[in-house]
């Protein structure tokens, strides 16, 4: 198994850093601090970071074809105009906002938005994953989950990978690019507690078709072969919890990684001072693009 190291490129001490997505147009990284309701845009060239406050508990931020940003929150999906900071509400299929909020999301190669929710009480069946078209019409594609989390598509665009963190598994579906339909669910990676590497959180994929998962409680990002289910690589992280990752940079060869401070006591925060920071690793392989929202 190959091991890698990551460096902290922005020590912002986010409470719950999450949801990195690469904006190829601006060559900047969008990411969120969920519990502080902040959408961030990090410029790797200058090392600077812009922030916007949005609705309560924003969980993802993805660039759109119109130049704004689509954002998931506790109270539904909104559009953020980064020039003015104005927010427009667009959809809320999961109205049980007292116990559910939006969590991870990505756009498929056609720009459809796949976005899921999480149950605050971690009640089985309370959350769902939805697919939105360019006008925010939606259907439920993965019903009855606990914590809808990492998702991505294979390089040949024939497989959709999905994580419900509570299951400790990565599942695969057959994916139909013309319709966005997913079928034939099966497990391709199983991560039992006995492995001692935490739970799978956010996920991305590289050009070789290997999966990279942030590991909550595992102090790592793990690289998996979905054909064999084998753990083939690990980025060793200087903080216990890792939330998500995505490839960025001009050549998509830099893996950006988000982390939280949430869940660490005072002694742990002293031991892991960079927790909550934004990290980067150059693993020697390029990744897939972050597809923008088509609407």
Buried (B, 14 or more C-beta within 10 A) or exposed (E): EEEBEBEBBBEBBBBBBBBBBBBBEEEBBBBBBBBBBBBBBBBBEEEEBEBBEBBEBBBBBBBBEEEBBBBBBBBBBBBBBBEEEEBEEBBBBBEEBEBBBBBBBBBBEBBBBBBBBBBBEEEEEBBBBBBBBBEBEBEEBBEEBBBBBBBBBBBEBEBBBBBBBBBBBBBBBEBEBEEBBBEEEEEBBEBEEEEEBBBBBBBBBBEEBBBBBBBBBBBBBBBBBBEEBEBEBBBEBBBBBBBBBBBBBEEBBBBBBBBBBBEBEEEBBEEBBBBBBBBBBEBEBBBBBBBBBBB
